């Protein structure tokens, strides 16, 4: 059954009326490879990204509290796993897309060429932009660098002076991060594209270093 791309994208925009729990940067490599994946018969690409992240800080500053003042947050040893399902639809070099990062809906816009691309993404409470530069050592292998800035939203553990704060999934915090990384994508003979991506960013709000490693799978 052929997917109606327009209806899917309208659905993704409508879901932005919902509040998401978290949103972190999307894969730059997956976006660039989505452009490489399109052909005359299919302009829509579905992806799957699994990302493991670690954050830590060595400063001695007091952790921040929420607006009420009774929850204390720390990122001295934060571990997060994200699962993102993006859909990209291309009109020539212009891309419009959407998807989910866990249960958080997002939309994305961008432009892509063989060796350069720019992508932005957003939800109600978070968003960012990235720029990519790419080369092709072989016909099937693509390697790139990227830089990004993001206002991210993340669920972290919390505590009070007298014990746990009572939030089962943790508490959502906002922070601004900027950084960059590298990626590679490989085109298989089965209409699937596989890839890996590494990124580093610095969290300005919590003065934390954040590292992430992503595995990507794309298909028409």
Phi, psi and omega in degrees: 000129182285134181281131175276097187298320183297317180294322180296317182291322175298322178297319180295318178297319181297325182291345177294346175291343178273152178270128179268155180278326183204156176201121178236172187304143175277163181289124176289321180295322179295321179295313180295322180288332175300319177296319179293339185275338186289153175216186185295332184267341182217120179253003183247133183235132177254136182231165174220123179236129176243120187236130171253132184231147174229142176226141177206157176218144181252004181285165184254014180290154177292137176299155181282155175251164178282182184295335178279332178094010185244002176244132179249130182249146176221144178237030181294334179204072184262132177236133183221143171238125179249144170235116182245140177235093179267152172234125180242133176239126185254137169241098191059243182264354183268136182237137171234138185206183179192186179155200181227144166243104197054242183258011181263118177282147178217163171236158179216150176224150179183175173229146182217144174228183183297327187234007182204148177201158175224132180225138172239151179218160181192157170231192178298321190244358184210162178178172181190182181214146178221151176239138185234143173234132190223146173233165181232092179301325175226175181295330184259348184248128177238134182232137183212167172240155178210156176230147182209160171223139187210139166264101189262161177228128187220148173269124180231162176289155180219164180206159174243170180301330183256017177134203184289151183278354175090004179267118186295316183266004185092186183239141180281130176237155177249143177205154177259130179226151174218151182177208182191184181181197181219159180209162170219145179227141182233131180269117179275178179271013184239027181063022175244146177240129181247149181199170177221152185213141176233137176221152173234142176215159176247127181271109183291319185293319183251007178051048183243148172268132183236129179240143181217142175232130187236139170250131184242146173222126181233148178205153179283000000 
